[in-house]
Amino acid sequence: MTKKILFLMTILASTLAVRAAGVEPYAGSRIFWDTATRTTIFNGGGYARLIELQDGRLMAVCESGGIKVAFSTNKGANWGAATLIAPNPAGVAEAVPDLIQLTDGTIIVAYNPRPSAPYSEDRKFGIRCRRSTDGGRTWSDEIFVNDAHHTFSDGCWEPSMVELPSGEVQLYFADEGPYTMNGDQQISMCRSEDGGLTWTAPQKICYRQGFRDGMPVPVLLRDKSEIVVIIEDNGWGYGDFFPTTVRTTLANNWHDGYWVDAADHNRAKTLNLSYCPTATGGAPYLRVLPWGETVMSYQSSYDNNGKLQMRVAVGNAEARDFKAMSVPFSIGANEEGLWNSLAVIDTGIVVAVSGIAGNIEMIKGYPVRQLLAPYGQPVIDGRVTANEGYKTRTATQILLGSQTGTRVAADLAYDRDSLYVVARVSDRTLVPNGANADALTLLLDVSGEVNDLPATDCYELMIRPDGTLYRLLRGNGSSWRNADKTAVAARIATTQASTNYVVEVAIPWSGLQLAAPPFDRRLAFALECTDNRQGTAFTETIPDARASRPFTWMELRLGTMPEDAAVGVLRRPAVSDERCYDLQGRRIGHRDYSNRQPITIRNGRKYLTK
């Protein structure tokens, strides 16, 4: 049998496993927000945007007595003093800025002059911009882009820009100017062919009659097939705005008078409501990750006592099917997160920016599609020690806490005998034991299939801060059932302080009914943290991971096992085939698998079967 046929049989076997389970595997990244990176960018201000410059610096802009900018030379850990680049003229507030750096290095900051009452015809609502060709050190005079009318009810608002591969720069904005007889609003766009020095007259991009398309943010998809603009749209029947996309192909580029009306198939809701709540809200923002996935934010009062907070969801490479909703900032009961935005820096770190309590704050998030357990040699002592073999030296592969304020940093490793999990929890209201104690819950599926409901090879371990295995559940094919806590034979060690604890767990492969590390099958893992505060339990989990739906858990891959450690370890074949291969994939002979023994070849060395 050729390797090509063997490969096709493997794919077929995987497909049959998925079909047998009756559900498709979860696809897409989840974002882990690192609460340790939360930083103040501007002391005072609102409506901030951020980008990474070509020289590696971060640059942020906000409205604060005019338009201000600030820079960071260490990826946002610290920020320099803010500089005013567009002061407020008499009776006019310069507001809602956006910024972009063009391919040639030019930085453009666009903003929105907003006259104050009493209104006069010589002071109009408009869009302006300024340019810098020296990395933000100096700025040009104000450049005219567009004017609407002079009254608040017929203004224009919220500019945002994108550069196309041709060098054309497009500036989108919300526009009431054409609708002086009603409260309607459209999205308009101006073009520049000279790097922002001059701009065309505006053209209509989208409009829903009787409603208010607003707050546009454009992106070009990674494959450069489409221009996608995220907007707020209050015409879906929710009685509120809902984040929505409108789009055109890059080849069309809004030419020939094309625009998106209410019934156009190029207008679509963003959220996958099978995973996300119907959380309405406006002020959306959109960015593209380096590998093509998209990420959006918006502000919603859903499940937050009527107060607005920032929510983020991850979409596919077409800017559709947004899910894995998360809340980047843990804020106080009387605080709000307003006029938010996103940036993508480095090799795919997501930076969330929000106006909280009158200041501008940022936090970093790490999109993760698949978890990895490297081969290691952890010591089960309730401590995080370098060189134990966890994926990161500080054991931070999984991060929780942005929603509840209880920070969890967790990681995984494995060896011949066990799967290891370590988690550090920062908890100022620590309840280490008792019926209302805090808890970490580990969810593990070693069945090799994609399961809709808990299969017999699905396990749930709830562990208290004092090291007690409080509950062990095992699936029965349709639900969870209590299992003998000694059956898994997990080894647990913990350390505690007044406001934090560490849990380290070794789960033997034999306790999971496996003879060896299961390289031949799909694994899935999820983690929950429950923090009890004065009798109320607050639980946070990996975005979209549902305890009773294993297909939503994150796929877990075991890293390569060193050859010297692999001696005597058998990997069962994924398909029926008698050929055996060494660690480098070289064919080394035939073997009857019935006794599942390792292969000894001519030189006496033992190899894994594949």
ABEGO torsion letter per residue (X at the ends): XBAAAAAAAAAAAAAAAAAAAGBBBBBEBBBBBBAAABBBABBEEBGBBBBBBAAGBBBBBBBBGEBBBBBBAAGGABBBBBBBABBBBBGBBBBGBBBBBBAAGBBBBBBBBBBBOBBBAABBBBBBBBBBAAGGABBBBBBBABBBBABAAABBBGBBBBBBAAGBBBBBBBBAAABAABABBBBBBBBBAAGGABBBBBBBABBBBGBBBBGBBBBBBAAGABBBBBBBBAAAGAGBBBBBBBBBBAAAGGBGGBBBBAABAABBBABBAAABBBBBEBGBBBBBBAAGBBBBBBBBABGAGGBBBBBBBBBBAAGBGBBGBBBABBBBAABBBBGBBBBBBEAGBBBBBBBBGGBBBBBBBBBBABBBBBBBBBBBAGBBBBGAGBABAAGAABBBGAAAGBBBBBBBBBBAABBBBBBBBBBABBBABEAABBBBBBBBBAAGBBBABBBAABBBBBBBAAGBBABBBBBAGABBBBBBAAAAGBBBBBBBBAABBBBBBBBBAAAAGBABBBAABBBBBBBBBBBBBGGBBBBBBBBGBBAABAAABBBBBBBBBBAAAABGBBBBBABBBABBBBAAGBBAEBBBAAAGBBBBBAAGBBBBBX
